[in-house]
Amino acid sequence: MFVQATCVAIDGRGVLIRGRPGSGKSDLALRLIDEGAALVSDDGVDLYAESGALCARFPPQAPPELRGRIEVRGLGIVEVGAGPPVRLALLIDLEAPESIERLPEIETEAILGIDLFRIRVSPFEASAPTKVRLAVGLAARSIIPPP
């Protein structure tokens, strides 16, 4: 299943970042990559179910020369290295800061019949990468069985 999104892996756990065009998907992914995350795919991700888990990979129909590359506004498309397919642990929806609850309830969303831990993040806040890393840890302990 192809989705317009960006995916990175943090400590081997996949993070799917969704948002409208220009909302900051690649920007947030780039900051996570700068802190050690691996790029799975930018601006288009292939999702599939495997052994009861939702997985993400670089789309097989995409031009191979885009693998391991990310769009960096003001620089163009740059090489950052390509990570392997990954089991998803977290779904992020990018939103304006005023629309995000201070103390939200735990949310999940089913994709291909598999529940994912879901959070809303304002991508341009300085704390956004830290929030994502914390949420990956919470998702791993809460609803994602160990690999």
C-alpha positions in Angstrom: 0.0 0.0 0.0 1.6 3.3 -1.1 1.3 6.3 1.2 2.4 9.9 0.8 4.6 10.1 3.9 8.2 9.9 5.1 9.6 7.1 7.2 12.7 6.8 9.4 14.0 4.2 11.7 15.0 5.0 15.3 16.8 2.2 17.1 15.4 -0.2 14.5 11.8 0.9 15.0 9.9 2.6 12.2 8.3 6.0 12.4 5.8 7.0 9.7 5.5 10.8 9.4 2.3 12.1 7.7 1.3 15.6 6.8 0.1 17.8 3.9 2.7 18.9 1.3 5.1 21.4 2.8 4.1 20.6 6.4 7.6 19.6 7.5 7.8 15.8 7.0 11.2 15.9 5.4 12.4 18.6 7.8 11.6 16.6 10.9 13.0 13.4 9.3 16.2 15.3 8.5 16.6 16.4 12.2 16.0 12.9 13.3 18.6 11.6 10.8 21.0 14.1 12.1 20.5 12.5 15.6 21.1 9.0 14.3 17.9 7.8 12.7 18.0 6.0 9.4 16.0 7.1 6.3 13.7 4.4 5.0 11.9 6.5 2.4 11.1 10.2 1.8 7.8 11.5 0.4 6.5 8.1 -0.5 6.4 4.8 1.5 5.3 1.3 0.7 3.5 -0.3 3.7 2.9 -4.0 4.0 1.8 -6.5 6.7 4.2 -9.2 7.7 3.9 -11.7 10.6 1.3 -9.6 12.3 3.4 -6.4 12.0 3.0 -3.3 9.8 6.3 -2.7 7.9 7.6 0.1 5.7 10.1 0.2 2.8 11.3 2.3 -0.1 8.6 1.8 -2.8 9.6 -0.8 -5.3 8.0 1.3 -8.1 10.0 4.5 -7.2 13.2 5.4 -9.2 16.1 3.5 -7.6 18.3 6.6 -7.7 16.0 8.3 -5.1 16.7 5.5 -2.5 18.6 7.0 0.4 17.9 10.6 -0.7 15.8 13.3 1.0 14.5 16.6 -0.1 16.1 19.4 1.8 14.4 22.7 1.1 16.9 25.3 -0.2 19.5 22.5 -1.1 17.6 20.1 -3.2 17.6 16.3 -3.0 20.6 15.1 -1.0 22.1 11.7 -0.1 21.7 10.7 3.5 22.0 6.9 3.2 19.3 4.3 3.0 18.0 2.1 5.8 16.4 -1.3 5.3 12.7 -2.0 5.5 11.5 -1.6 9.0 8.7 -2.7 11.4 6.6 0.4 12.2 6.2 1.4 15.9 4.8 4.9 15.6 2.6 7.0 13.4 3.0 10.8 13.5 0.6 13.3 12.1 2.0 16.8 11.7 -0.2 19.6 12.9 -0.1 23.3 14.0 0.9 23.6 17.7 -2.4 25.2 18.8 -4.3 22.1 17.6 -2.3 19.7 19.8 -3.7 18.8 23.2 -1.4 19.3 26.2 -2.4 16.0 27.8 -3.8 13.8 25.1 -5.3 10.3 25.5 -3.3 7.5 24.0 -4.3 7.1 20.4 -3.9 4.2 17.9 -4.8 3.9 14.3 -5.3 0.7 12.3 -3.5 0.5 9.0 -3.9 -2.8 7.0 -5.7 -4.1 10.1 -2.7 -3.5 12.4 -2.8 -0.9 15.3 -0.1 1.7 15.5 0.6 4.1 18.4 -0.2 7.6 17.0 0.8 11.1 18.1 0.4 14.6 16.8 3.5 16.8 16.5 4.3 20.3 15.5 7.3 19.6 13.3 9.1 22.9 13.6 9.2 23.1 17.4 12.7 22.6 18.7 11.5 19.7 20.9 9.9 17.8 18.0 12.7 15.3 17.5 12.9 14.6 21.3 9.1 14.1 21.4 9.3 11.6 18.6 12.1 9.6 20.3 10.2 9.6 23.6 7.0 8.4 21.8 9.0 5.6 20.1 10.0 4.4 23.5 6.4 4.6 24.8 5.1 2.8 21.8 7.6 0.0 22.2 6.6 -0.5 25.9 2.9 0.0 25.4 1.6 -1.8 22.4 4.5 -3.1 20.3 5.8 -6.5 21.2 9.6 -6.8 21.1 11.1 -7.9 17.7 
